[in-house]
Amino acid sequence: LGLSGPPGAGKSTFIECFGKMLTERKHKVSVLAVDPSSSTSGGSLLGDKTRMTELSRDMNAYIRPSPTSGTLGGVTRTTNEAILLCEGGGYDVVLVETVGVGQSEFAVADMVDMFILLLPPAGGDELQGIKRGIIEVADLVAINKADGDLVVPARRIQAEYISAMKLLRKRSEVWRPKV
């Protein structure tokens, strides 16, 4: 599964919870977390693993943060090979977390079975949903952080994205992207 979304959408937190649920169901989970690299120093924080403290201690999970090192598209130039290595190593679920992205960083969509776009309740209006790019390749749009005071805005954004996605051309005869 590829997971993408804007910075602050809760990608790492979602992966922590989802990954724990999977390992409790006896799956072996690998997480490939991609962090942006500085254009000045070339360095990268690789901090996503620190947000997955429980999952990082789970013996049925493997978390590998990697820097983009200037690669565009939200992944590294070796992400596809890393996915294959994880599968070969016996991990039956591989989650790829891209860098926080905008409308054009969706290279992971061609590497995975399902591409999930995670959005916060303040993810924009219907016009954001019909922008070409990342929305067109999403198999699933998940509105995250939809609790407490954010339930109403989350439901509104969900309805707007459902409406907007009806305007997009179908990519498959068997799957219609869900929100």
ZASE-425256 format. One record per residue: residue number from 1; residue in one letter; x, y, z of N, C-alpha, C, O in turn. Coordinates in Angstrom, 1 decimal. Last residue first. Example, Ala and Ser with C-alpha at 12.3 -4.5 7.8 and 13.67 -1.06 7.14 Angstrom:
<pts>
PT   k r   n_c1   n_c2   n_c3  ca_c1  ca_c2  ca_c3   c_c1   c_c2   c_c3   o_c1   o_c2   o_c3
PT   2 s   12.8   -2.2    7.1   13.7   -1.1    7.1   12.9    0.0    7.9   13.4    1.1    8.0
PT   1 a   13.2   -5.7    7.8   12.3   -4.5    7.8   13.2   -3.3    7.8   14.2   -3.3    8.5
</pts>
This chain:
<pts>
PT   k r   n_c1   n_c2   n_c3  ca_c1  ca_c2  ca_c3   c_c1   c_c2   c_c3   o_c1   o_c2   o_c3
PT 179 v  -14.1    7.3   -1.1  -13.7    8.3   -0.2  -14.2    8.0    1.2  -14.0    8.7    2.2
PT 178 k  -12.8    5.1   -3.7  -13.7    5.4   -2.6  -13.1    6.6   -1.8  -11.9    6.9   -1.8
PT 177 p  -12.7    4.4   -7.2  -12.1    5.0   -6.0  -13.1    5.4   -5.0  -14.1    6.0   -5.3
PT 176 r  -13.8    1.5   -8.4  -14.2    2.9   -8.4  -13.6    3.5   -7.1  -13.9    3.0   -6.0
PT 175 w  -12.9   -1.3  -10.2  -12.7   -0.5   -9.0  -13.0    0.9   -9.2  -12.5    1.6  -10.1
PT 174 v  -13.3   -2.4  -12.8  -13.7   -3.2  -11.6  -13.6   -2.4  -10.3  -14.2   -2.8   -9.3
PT 173 e  -12.4   -0.8  -14.8  -13.7   -1.3  -14.9  -14.2   -2.0  -13.6  -15.4   -2.1  -13.4
PT 172 s  -10.5    2.1  -14.1  -10.7    0.6  -14.0  -12.1    0.3  -14.2  -13.0    1.1  -13.8
PT 171 r  -10.5    4.8  -14.3   -9.3    4.1  -14.6   -9.4    2.6  -14.7   -8.5    1.9  -15.3
PT 170 k  -12.9    7.2  -15.3  -12.6    5.9  -14.7  -11.3    5.3  -15.2  -11.0    5.3  -16.4
PT 169 r  -12.3   10.6  -15.0  -12.4    9.5  -15.9  -12.1    8.2  -15.1  -11.1    8.1  -14.3
PT 168 l  -14.1   12.6  -12.5  -12.8   12.0  -13.1  -13.1   10.8  -14.0  -14.1   10.1  -13.7
PT 167 l  -16.4   13.3  -11.4  -16.0   14.0  -12.6  -14.8   13.4  -13.3  -14.5   13.8  -14.4
PT 166 k  -16.5   12.0   -9.0  -17.4   11.5  -10.0  -17.1   12.2  -11.4  -17.5   11.6  -12.4
PT 165 m  -14.9   13.4   -7.4  -14.3   12.3   -8.0  -15.2   11.7   -9.0  -14.8   10.9   -9.9
PT 164 a  -16.6   15.4   -6.3  -15.6   15.8   -7.3  -15.0   14.6   -8.0  -14.7   14.7   -9.2
PT 163 s  -18.2   13.9   -4.6  -18.8   14.6   -5.7  -17.8   14.9   -6.8  -18.0   14.7   -7.9
PT 162 i  -16.3   13.1   -2.8  -17.1   12.1   -3.4  -17.7   12.7   -4.7  -17.7   12.1   -5.8
PT 161 y  -15.3   15.6   -1.9  -14.5   14.7   -2.6  -15.2   13.6   -3.4  -14.9   13.3   -4.5
PT 160 e  -17.6   16.5   -0.5  -17.1   17.3   -1.6  -16.2   16.4   -2.5  -16.2   16.5   -3.7
PT 159 a  -17.9   14.5    1.5  -19.0   14.7    0.5  -18.5   15.5   -0.7  -18.8   15.2   -1.8
PT 158 q  -15.5   15.0    2.9  -15.8   13.7    2.3  -16.8   13.8    1.2  -16.6   13.3    0.1
PT 157 i  -15.9   17.6    3.8  -14.8   17.3    2.9  -15.1   16.0    2.2  -14.8   15.9    1.0
PT 156 r  -18.0   17.0    5.6  -18.2   18.0    4.5  -17.2   17.7    3.4  -17.5   17.7    2.2
PT 155 r  -16.8   15.3    7.4  -18.0   14.8    6.6  -18.2   15.7    5.4  -18.6   15.2    4.3
PT 154 a  -15.0   17.1    8.5  -14.5   15.9    7.8  -15.6   15.3    6.9  -15.4   14.9    5.8
PT 153 p  -16.5   19.1    9.8  -15.7   19.4    8.6  -15.2   18.2    7.8  -15.1   18.2    6.6
PT 152 v  -17.7   17.3   11.7  -18.5   18.0   10.8  -17.7   18.4    9.5  -18.1   18.2    8.4
PT 151 v  -15.4   16.4   13.2  -16.3   15.4   12.6  -17.1   16.1   11.5  -17.2   15.6   10.4
PT 150 l  -13.8   18.1   14.7  -13.5   17.9   13.2  -14.4   17.0   12.5  -14.3   16.8   11.3
PT 149 d  -14.2   18.0   17.4  -14.8   19.1   16.6  -14.6   19.0   15.1  -15.1   19.8   14.4
PT 148 g  -13.9   14.5   17.3  -14.1   15.7   18.1  -14.8   16.8   17.3  -15.8   16.5   16.6
PT 147 d  -12.4   13.4   14.2  -13.0   13.2   15.5  -13.2   14.5   16.2  -12.7   15.5   15.7
PT 146 a  -10.7   12.8   11.9  -12.1   13.1   11.8  -12.8   12.7   13.1  -13.7   11.9   13.2
PT 145 k   -8.1   12.3   11.0   -8.3   13.3   12.1   -9.8   13.7   12.2  -10.1   14.8   12.5
PT 144 n   -8.6   11.9    7.4   -8.1   11.5    8.7   -8.4   12.6    9.7   -8.8   13.7    9.4
PT 143 i  -10.2   10.6    4.8  -10.2   11.8    5.5   -9.8   11.4    7.0  -10.6   10.8    7.7
PT 142 a   -8.8    8.9    2.1   -9.2    8.8    3.5   -9.1   10.1    4.2   -8.0   10.8    4.2
PT 141 v   -9.4    7.7   -0.9   -9.1    8.9   -0.3   -9.7    8.8    1.1  -10.9    8.6    1.3
PT 140 l   -8.0    5.2   -3.0   -8.8    5.5   -1.8   -8.4    6.8   -1.3   -7.2    7.1   -1.1
PT 139 d   -6.6    5.4   -5.2   -7.6    4.3   -5.2   -8.5    4.5   -4.0   -9.7    4.0   -4.0
PT 138 a   -5.4    8.2   -7.0   -5.8    7.6   -5.7   -6.8    6.5   -5.9   -7.8    6.7   -6.5
PT 137 v   -5.0    9.5   -9.4   -4.4    8.1   -9.2   -4.7    7.5   -7.9   -4.3    6.3   -7.7
PT 136 e   -6.3   11.9   -9.3   -6.6   11.0  -10.4   -6.1    9.6  -10.1   -6.6    8.6  -10.7
PT 135 i   -5.0   13.2   -7.2   -6.4   12.8   -7.0   -6.8   11.7   -8.1   -7.5   10.8   -7.8
PT 134 i   -2.5   13.9   -8.3   -2.6   12.9   -7.3   -4.0   12.4   -7.1   -4.2   11.2   -6.7
PT 133 g   -3.8   15.1  -11.3   -2.6   14.7  -10.6   -2.9   13.7   -9.6   -3.4   12.6   -9.9
PT 132 r   -6.1   17.9  -11.4   -5.5   16.7  -12.0   -4.2   16.4  -11.2   -3.6   17.3  -10.6
PT 131 k   -8.6   18.8   -9.1   -7.3   19.1   -9.7   -6.7   17.8  -10.2   -6.8   16.7   -9.6
PT 130 i  -10.8   18.2   -7.7  -10.9   17.9   -9.2   -9.6   18.3   -9.9   -9.5   18.1  -11.1
PT 129 g  -10.3   18.9   -5.1  -10.6   17.5   -5.4  -10.5   17.2   -6.9  -10.2   16.0   -7.3
PT 128 q  -10.3   21.6   -5.1   -9.0   20.9   -4.8   -9.2   19.5   -5.3   -8.2   18.9   -5.8
PT 127 l  -13.0   22.1   -5.5  -12.1   22.4   -6.5  -10.7   21.7   -6.3  -10.1   21.4   -7.3
PT 126 e  -14.1   21.4   -3.0  -14.3   20.5   -4.1  -13.4   20.8   -5.3  -13.0   19.9   -6.0
PT 125 d  -11.5   22.4   -0.7  -12.8   22.3   -1.2  -12.9   21.4   -2.4  -11.9   20.8   -2.8
PT 124 g   -9.2   21.2    1.8   -9.6   21.9    0.6  -11.0   21.7    0.2  -11.7   20.9    0.8
PT 123 g   -8.9   19.7    4.2   -8.1   19.4    3.0   -8.5   20.1    1.7   -8.1   19.7    0.6
PT 122 a   -9.4   19.7    6.9   -9.3   21.0    6.2   -8.5   20.8    4.9   -7.7   21.6    4.6
PT 121 p   -9.2   17.0    7.7  -10.6   17.6    7.4  -10.5   19.0    6.7  -11.5   19.3    6.1
PT 120 p   -6.4   15.7    5.7   -7.0   16.2    7.0   -8.4   16.8    6.7   -8.7   17.1    5.5
PT 119 l   -6.0   12.7    3.8   -6.3   14.2    3.9   -6.8   14.6    5.2   -7.6   13.8    5.8
PT 118 l   -4.3   10.3    2.1   -4.8   10.7    3.4   -4.9   12.3    3.4   -3.9   13.0    3.1
PT 117 l   -4.7    8.2   -0.5   -4.4    9.6   -0.2   -5.1   10.0    1.1   -6.3    9.9    1.2
PT 116 i   -3.3    5.1   -1.4   -4.2    5.8   -0.5   -3.8    7.3   -0.3   -2.6    7.5    0.0
PT 115 f   -3.1    2.7   -3.8   -2.6    4.0   -3.4   -3.7    4.8   -2.6   -4.7    5.1   -3.1
PT 114 m   -2.4   -0.7   -4.0   -3.4    0.3   -3.7   -2.7    1.6   -3.3   -1.7    1.6   -2.4
PT 113 d   -0.1   -2.0   -5.0   -1.4   -2.5   -5.3   -2.5   -1.5   -5.1   -3.5   -1.5   -5.8
PT 112 v    2.7    0.1   -6.2    1.9   -0.6   -5.2    0.6   -1.1   -5.7    0.1   -0.7   -6.8
PT 111 m    3.9    1.7   -8.0    4.7    0.6   -7.4    3.9   -0.3   -6.5    4.4   -1.3   -6.0
PT 110 d    2.5    3.8   -9.0    2.8    2.7  -10.0    3.6    1.6   -9.3    3.9    0.6  -10.0
PT 109 a    2.3    5.4   -6.7    1.1    4.7   -7.2    1.4    3.6   -8.2    0.6    2.7   -8.4
PT 108 v    4.7    6.6   -6.3    4.5    5.4   -5.6    3.2    4.6   -6.1    3.2    3.4   -6.0
PT 107 a    4.6    9.1   -7.6    5.3    8.0   -8.3    5.0    6.6   -7.6    5.0    5.6   -8.3
PT 106 f    3.4   11.5   -6.8    2.6   10.2   -6.7    3.3    9.1   -7.4    2.6    8.2   -7.9
PT 105 e    3.4   14.6   -6.6    4.3   13.6   -6.0    3.6   12.3   -5.8    3.2   12.0   -4.7
PT 104 s    1.7   16.6   -7.4    2.4   15.9   -8.4    3.3   14.8   -7.9    4.0   14.1   -8.7
PT 103 q    0.3   18.1   -5.4   -0.5   17.4   -6.5    0.3   16.6   -7.4   -0.3   15.9   -8.3
PT 102 g    2.2   17.4   -2.6    1.2   18.3   -3.2    0.4   17.5   -4.2    0.0   16.4   -4.0
PT 101 v    3.1   15.6    0.5    3.1   16.0   -0.9    2.0   17.0   -1.3    1.1   17.3   -0.5
PT 100 g    5.5   14.3    2.6    4.3   15.1    2.5    4.2   15.7    1.2    5.2   16.4    0.7
PT  99 v    6.9   11.3    1.2    7.1   12.6    1.8    5.7   13.3    1.8    4.9   12.9    1.0
PT  98 t    5.0    8.2    1.6    5.8    9.1    0.8    6.0   10.4    1.7    5.5   10.5    2.8
PT  97 e    5.2    5.0    2.9    4.8    6.4    3.3    5.7    7.4    2.5    6.9    7.4    2.7
PT  96 v    4.2    2.0    2.1    5.2    3.0    1.7    4.6    4.3    2.0    3.6    4.7    1.4
PT  95 l    4.0   -1.2    3.5    3.4    0.2    3.5    4.5    1.2    3.2    5.5    1.2    3.8
PT  94 v    3.4   -4.4    2.8    4.4   -3.4    2.7    3.7   -2.1    2.6    2.9   -1.8    1.7
PT  93 v    2.8   -7.5    4.1    2.2   -6.2    3.9    3.3   -5.2    3.9    4.1   -5.1    4.9
PT  92 d    4.4   -9.7    4.4    3.2   -9.9    3.5    2.5   -8.6    3.3    1.6   -8.5    2.5
PT  91 y    7.8  -10.3    4.4    6.8   -9.3    4.8    5.6   -9.4    3.9    5.7   -9.1    2.7
PT  90 g    9.8  -11.9    3.4    8.7  -12.5    4.1    7.6  -11.6    4.7    6.7  -12.0    5.4
PT  89 g   11.7  -10.9    1.8   12.1  -11.1    3.2   10.9  -11.7    4.0   11.1  -11.9    5.2
PT  88 g   10.4  -10.3   -0.5   11.3  -11.4   -0.5   11.7  -11.8    0.9   12.0  -13.0    1.1
PT  87 e    9.2   -7.9    0.4    8.4   -9.0    0.0    9.2  -10.3    0.0    8.7  -11.3    0.5
PT  86 c   11.6   -6.4    0.7   10.7   -6.6    1.9    9.8   -7.8    1.6    9.6   -8.7    2.4
PT  85 l   12.5   -6.3   -1.9   13.3   -6.9   -0.9   12.5   -7.3    0.3   12.6   -8.3    0.9
PT  84 l   10.4   -4.9   -3.2   10.7   -6.3   -3.6   11.5   -7.0   -2.5   11.3   -8.2   -2.3
PT  83 i   10.8   -2.4   -1.9    9.5   -3.1   -1.8    9.7   -4.6   -2.1    9.3   -5.5   -1.4
PT  82 a   13.3   -1.7   -2.8   13.1   -2.0   -1.4   11.8   -2.7   -1.1   11.8   -3.6   -0.3
PT  81 e   12.8   -1.2   -5.5   13.6   -2.4   -5.1   13.5   -2.7   -3.7   13.5   -3.9   -3.3
PT  80 n   11.2    1.1   -5.2   10.6   -0.1   -5.8   11.4   -1.4   -5.5   10.9   -2.4   -5.2
PT  79 t   13.0    2.9   -4.0   11.8    2.4   -3.3   11.3    1.2   -3.9   10.9    0.2   -3.2
PT  78 t   15.2    4.2   -5.1   15.3    2.7   -4.8   14.1    2.2   -4.1   14.1    1.0   -3.6
PT  77 r   14.8    6.8   -5.2   15.1    6.2   -6.5   15.1    4.6   -6.3   15.1    3.9   -7.3
PT  76 t   12.0    7.5   -3.0   13.4    7.5   -3.3   13.6    6.7   -4.7   12.7    6.1   -5.2
PT  75 v    9.1    9.6   -3.4    9.8    8.4   -3.0   11.3    8.5   -3.3   11.7    9.5   -3.8
PT  74 g    8.0   11.9   -4.5    7.6   11.5   -3.2    8.2   10.2   -2.7    7.9    9.8   -1.5
PT  73 g    8.9   13.0   -6.9    7.8   12.0   -7.0    7.4   11.5   -5.6    6.4   10.7   -5.6
PT  72 l   12.5   13.2   -7.1   11.2   13.8   -7.1   10.1   12.7   -7.2   10.5   11.5   -7.5
PT  71 t   15.4   13.0   -5.2   14.5   12.3   -6.1   13.1   12.9   -6.0   12.6   13.2   -4.9
PT  70 g   17.0   14.1   -3.2   16.8   14.9   -4.4   15.9   14.2   -5.4   15.5   14.8   -6.4
PT  69 s   16.9   12.2   -1.1   18.2   12.5   -1.8   18.0   13.2   -3.1   18.7   12.9   -4.1
PT  68 t   14.9   11.2    0.5   14.7   11.3   -1.0   16.0   11.6   -1.8   16.1   11.2   -2.9
PT  67 p   15.9    8.8    3.0   15.8   10.2    2.4   15.6   10.2    0.9   15.9    9.2    0.2
PT  66 s   14.0    6.5    4.9   15.0    6.7    3.8   14.8    8.2    3.3   13.7    8.7    3.2
PT  65 p   13.3    4.2    7.5   13.2    5.5    6.9   14.3    5.7    5.9   15.4    5.2    6.1
PT  64 r   11.8    1.2    7.9   13.0    1.7    7.3   12.8    3.2    6.8   12.1    3.3    5.7
PT  63 i   10.6   -1.1   10.1   10.4    0.3    9.7   11.8    0.8    9.1   12.8    0.7    9.9
PT  62 y    8.9   -4.1   10.5   10.2   -3.5   10.2    9.9   -2.1    9.6    9.1   -1.9    8.7
PT  61 a    7.2   -6.3   12.7    7.3   -5.1   11.9    8.7   -4.6   11.7    9.6   -4.8   12.5
PT  60 n    7.1   -8.2   14.6    6.6   -8.6   13.3    6.5   -7.3   12.4    5.8   -7.3   11.4
PT  59 m    8.0   -7.1   17.0    8.9   -8.1   16.3    8.4   -8.5   14.9    9.1   -9.0   14.1
PT  58 d    7.6   -3.7   17.7    6.9   -5.0   17.3    7.8   -5.9   16.5    8.4   -5.5   15.5
PT  57 r    8.8   -1.3   18.0    9.2   -2.3   19.0    8.5   -3.7   18.7    8.8   -4.7   19.3
PT  56 s    7.5    0.2   16.0    9.0    0.0   15.9    9.5   -1.1   16.9   10.6   -1.6   16.7
PT  55 l    4.9    0.4   17.0    5.2   -0.5   15.9    6.7   -0.7   15.7    7.1   -1.9   15.3
PT  54 e    5.4    2.3   19.1    4.9    0.9   19.4    5.2    0.0   18.2    5.7   -1.1   18.5
PT  53 t    6.4    4.6   17.6    7.1    3.9   18.7    6.7    2.5   19.0    7.5    1.6   19.2
PT  52 m    6.3    6.2   15.3    5.8    4.9   15.3    6.4    4.1   16.4    7.0    3.0   16.1
PT  51 r    7.7    8.5   15.3    6.2    8.7   15.5    5.5    7.3   15.5    4.3    7.2   15.7
PT  50 t   10.2    7.7   14.6   10.0    8.2   16.0    8.5    8.4   16.3    8.1    8.3   17.5
PT  49 k   10.0    7.3   11.9   10.1    6.1   12.8    9.8    6.5   14.2    9.3    5.7   15.0
PT  48 d   10.1    9.9   10.8    8.8    9.2   10.8    8.9    8.0   11.8    7.8    7.7   12.4
PT  47 g   12.6   11.2   10.6   11.8   11.2   11.9   10.6   10.4   11.9   10.0   10.3   13.0
PT  46 l   14.7   11.9    8.9   14.3   10.5    9.1   13.5   10.3   10.4   13.7    9.4   11.1
PT  45 l   15.9   14.4    8.2   15.6   14.1    9.6   15.3   12.6    9.9   15.7   12.1   10.9
PT  44 s   18.7   14.7    6.0   17.3   14.4    6.2   17.1   14.0    7.7   17.9   13.4    8.3
PT  43 g   21.0   16.7    4.0   20.6   15.8    5.1   19.1   15.6    5.2   18.3   16.3    4.5
PT  42 g   21.6   18.5    2.1   21.5   17.2    1.7   21.0   16.2    2.7   20.7   15.0    2.5
PT  41 s   21.7   21.2    2.7   22.7   20.4    3.3   22.7   18.9    2.7   23.7   18.2    2.8
PT  40 t   19.8   22.3    0.8   21.0   23.0    1.2   22.0   22.1    1.7   23.2   22.1    1.2
PT  39 s   17.6   20.7    0.5   18.3   21.1   -0.7   19.6   21.8   -0.4   20.5   22.0   -1.3
PT  38 s   17.2   17.9    2.6   17.4   19.3    2.5   18.1   19.7    1.2   19.1   19.0    0.8
PT  37 s   14.8   15.4    1.8   16.2   15.8    2.0   16.3   17.3    1.8   15.6   17.9    1.0
PT  36 p   11.8   14.0    3.2   12.5   14.9    2.3   13.9   15.2    2.7   14.3   15.1    3.9
PT  35 d   11.5   10.4    3.7   11.5   11.8    4.3   12.2   12.7    3.3   13.1   12.3    2.5
PT  34 v    9.5    7.6    3.6   10.4    8.4    2.8   10.3    9.9    3.4    9.2   10.4    3.5
PT  33 a    9.4    4.4    5.0    9.0    5.8    5.2   10.0    6.7    4.5   11.2    6.7    4.8
PT  32 l    8.2    1.4    4.7    9.2    2.2    4.1    8.8    3.7    4.1    7.9    4.1    3.3
PT  31 v    7.4   -1.1    6.8    7.1    0.3    6.5    8.3    0.9    5.9    9.4    0.9    6.5
PT  30 s    6.0   -4.4    6.8    7.2   -3.6    6.6    6.8   -2.1    6.2    5.8   -2.0    5.4
PT  29 v    4.7   -6.9    8.8    4.5   -5.6    8.2    5.8   -4.9    8.0    6.6   -4.8    8.9
PT  28 k    3.1   -9.9    8.9    4.4   -9.3    9.0    4.4   -8.0    8.1    4.1   -8.0    6.9
PT  27 h    0.1  -10.6   10.7    0.8  -10.2    9.5    2.2   -9.7    9.8    2.4   -9.2   10.9
PT  26 k   -1.5  -11.2   12.9   -0.4  -12.2   12.5    0.2  -11.8   11.1    0.8  -12.7   10.5
PT  25 r   -3.0   -9.3   13.9   -3.7  -10.3   13.1   -2.7  -11.2   12.4   -3.0  -11.9   11.4
PT  24 e   -1.2   -7.6   15.0   -2.1   -8.3   15.9   -2.8   -9.4   15.2   -3.3  -10.4   15.8
PT  23 t   -0.3   -6.5   12.6    0.6   -7.4   13.3   -0.2   -8.2   14.4    0.1   -9.4   14.6
PT  22 l   -2.5   -4.8   12.0   -2.1   -5.9   11.1   -1.2   -6.9   11.8   -1.4   -8.1   11.6
PT  21 m   -2.6   -3.0   14.1   -3.8   -3.9   13.8   -3.3   -5.1   13.0   -3.8   -6.2   13.2
PT  20 k   -0.1   -1.8   13.7   -0.3   -2.6   14.9   -1.5   -3.5   14.7   -1.5   -4.7   15.2
PT  19 g   -0.6   -0.5   11.2    0.4   -1.5   11.3    0.2   -2.4   12.5    0.4   -3.6   12.5
PT  18 f   -2.6    1.3   12.0   -2.9    0.3   11.0   -1.9   -0.9   11.1   -2.3   -2.0   11.0
PT  17 c   -1.1    2.9   13.8   -2.3    2.2   14.2   -2.7    1.1   13.3   -3.0    0.0   13.8
PT  16 e    1.1    3.8   12.2    1.3    3.2   13.5    0.1    2.3   13.9    0.2    1.2   14.3
PT  15 i   -0.2    5.0   10.0    0.5    3.7    9.8    0.8    3.0   11.1    0.8    1.8   11.1
PT  14 f   -1.4    7.2   11.3   -2.2    6.2   10.7   -1.5    4.9   10.5   -2.0    3.8   10.8
PT  13 t    1.0    8.5   12.0    0.1    8.0   13.1   -0.8    7.0   12.5   -1.1    6.0   13.2
PT  12 s    2.0    9.1    9.5    2.8    8.2   10.4    1.9    7.7   11.5    2.0    6.5   11.8
PT  11 k   -0.1   10.8    8.4    0.3    9.6    7.7    1.1    8.6    8.7    0.7    7.4    8.8
PT  10 g   -1.3   13.2    9.1   -1.4   12.0   10.1   -0.9   10.7    9.4   -1.4    9.7    9.9
PT   9 a   -1.1   15.5    7.7   -2.3   14.7    7.5   -2.4   13.5    8.5   -3.5   13.0    8.6
PT   8 g    1.3   16.8    7.9    0.3   17.0    9.0   -1.0   16.3    8.8   -1.8   16.4    9.6
PT   7 p    1.7   17.4    4.4    2.3   17.3    5.7    1.3   17.6    6.8    0.4   18.5    6.6
PT   6 p   -0.7   15.5    2.4    0.0   16.7    2.7    0.7   16.6    4.1    0.2   15.7    4.9
PT   5 g    0.0   12.2    1.2   -0.9   13.2    1.7   -0.1   14.4    2.1    1.1   14.3    2.2
PT   4 s    0.0    8.6    0.9    0.5    9.9    0.7   -0.4   10.9    1.2   -1.6   10.6    1.6
PT   3 l    1.0    5.3    0.8    0.2    6.3    1.5    0.9    7.6    1.3    2.1    7.8    1.4
PT   2 g    0.6    2.2   -0.8    1.2    3.5   -0.8    0.4    4.5   -0.1   -0.8    4.5   -0.4
PT   1 l    0.8   -1.2    0.0    0.0    0.0    0.0    0.9    1.2    0.0    1.8    1.3    0.8
</pts>
